[in-house]
Amino acid sequence: MTDATPSHPTLVNPHDRAVALLTVAQLREREHAAQAALPAHTLMARAGAAAAHFLREQILHAPSAASARPVWFAAGPGNNGGDALVAAAALKRAGIDCEVCMPVEVKPDDARWALAEARAAGVPITRTPPASFDGYGWLVDGLFGIGLARALDGEFGGLAERLSARTRASGHVLALDVPSGLDSDTGNVVGGGPAVRASHTVSFIAAKPGLYTGAGRDYAGVVSVAPIGIETQGIETPGIETPVAFQSPGIALLNSTALFGPSMPARDFATHKGSFGTLAVIGGDTGMCGAPVLAARAALLAGAGKVNVGFLGNDAPPYDAPHPELMLHHAAKLSLDAMSAVAAGCGMGGSASARQLVERILRLDAAVLLDADALNLVARDDALAAHVSEHARTRGAPCVLTPHPLEAARLLGTDTAEVQRDRLASARALASHYEAVVVLKGSGTVIAAPDGRLAINPTGNAALATGGTGDVLGGLIGALLAQRLPPFEAALAGVYLHGLAADALVAQGDGPAGLAAGELAPMVRRLINRIFYPAKD
């Protein structure tokens, strides 16, 4: 091993840390700069050492029967295979049995050096995988990294499918840098082929956007970051809460309480309901009155001082029995000029009166969130779209738009597949075109600001795949806007807490199957108070 290899490599847990999420181009830039300044093979030596350290820690804490099983590595023909070979050599030298399957011999110079290291350490290297993995402990995916440009096929595609089957059966599959077959920029599977579904991923240099959005969360599993001595924003001081800012244009961050916590309002003894704003939730055409009620209840429990509901339909309830604190009106009779913030669109429908109401809302001197039907109205009406952009210029703060992928496609004049092909680019395009803060919902929700700031949200799970959860999110963000959080921070906070509530409910057994949208808001209230307003001794 090179002398530059640390004896105890650093592994960063990105949980609730606003780590940088670097694209392939950004990673290559840093990698090339580091290689020019370091001795040959240093980065590969460090990457392999970090992977070996991760595996040693897992084996050390495993039951004795599991810890005695050898580690099996799948090594591809490129530098990802070299990382696997270095890790195998390190484990072998540490007295841990391991074996490498290398269907095609590695080609790059660094990887050839790693192959010599593995052979010198006495690592058994075969060309064909075993008929069964039952005799092995951890399986390691070192087939392909961030440079893969085409779908996995042949023997590599077969290995990806076998590794994925092992993850589904018992876990204990580690991907090196990125699961083979996954696009680390977008979170999509490369070329529509197979990809490795790992239980864990050790990501080298920095975390990647594709590990947290699209299909990435399903394929990457639990992510750790091995900086391997290359500084990147947000992870250069592991274990220490680093001041975080969106200082580097084009670099996304992982959403975290560090990004929005300082904007949460103080709750001093002398505050009153006016201190926390007045929100209007507008929507609920005939037959759809439940949507704004869900949003309004969420807003109330998220700390808004006063919450009004304006219904368009003729079947609106006179009051909300579970929460009589909500003030219910017909939308036409609601004094919108008195509102601190307005959240419009849930169950609103597409009538002419709905369109007129959205135009009126966009002329207000208030914070505005548009969701659901309000977004569809904007998508098909150029005049309304212009009002969205004008709101940012005239009021000095952008609107918040919260589309799911189909709504985003309508707003961009494209289709859902194109939106999902690159979720970060789609969110950026929406934010730029409408001069708005955009919340592109989905697995790994993307939050984009018109000034270029970008974040991916790490919280949430399949429990949110049920009707009404989007209405709850709109109410949460609306409540935070009413409490005078800046639009981008309100969006970050609402999305993060919405997902964290689902995570907490699943952890206590109330999901993912069968979780109702209305169950989220009480948990959000508990989390807000636990995280931001803990009881003082």
Buried (B, 14 or more C-beta within 10 A) or exposed (E): BBEBBEEEBBBBEBEBBBBBBBBBEBBBEBBEEBBEEBEEBBBBBBBBBBBBBBBBEBBEEBEEEBEEBBBBBBBBBBBBBBBBBBBBBBBBBBEBBBBBBBBEEBEBEBBBBBBEBBBEBEBBBEEEBEEEBEEBBBBBBBBBBBEBEEBBEEBBBBBBBBBBEBBEEEBBBBBBBBBBBBBBBBBBBBBEBBBBBBBBBBBBBBBBBBBBBBBBBBBBBBBBBBBBBBEBBBBBEBEEEBEBEBEBEEBBBBBBBBBBBEBBBEEEEEEEEEBBBBBBBBBBBBEBBBBBBBBBBBBBBBBBBBBBBBBBBEEBBEEBEEBEEBBBBEBEEBEBEEBBBBBBBBBBBEBEEBBEBBBBBBBBEBBBBBBBBBBBBBBEBEEBBEBBBBBBEEBEBBBBBBBBBEBBBBBBEBEBEBBBBBBBBBBBBBBBBBBBBBBBBBBBBBBBBBEBBBBBBBBBBBBBEBEBBBBBBBBBBBBBBBBBBBBBBBBBBBBBBBBBBBBBBBEEEBBBEEBBBBBBBBBBBEBBEEBBEEEEE
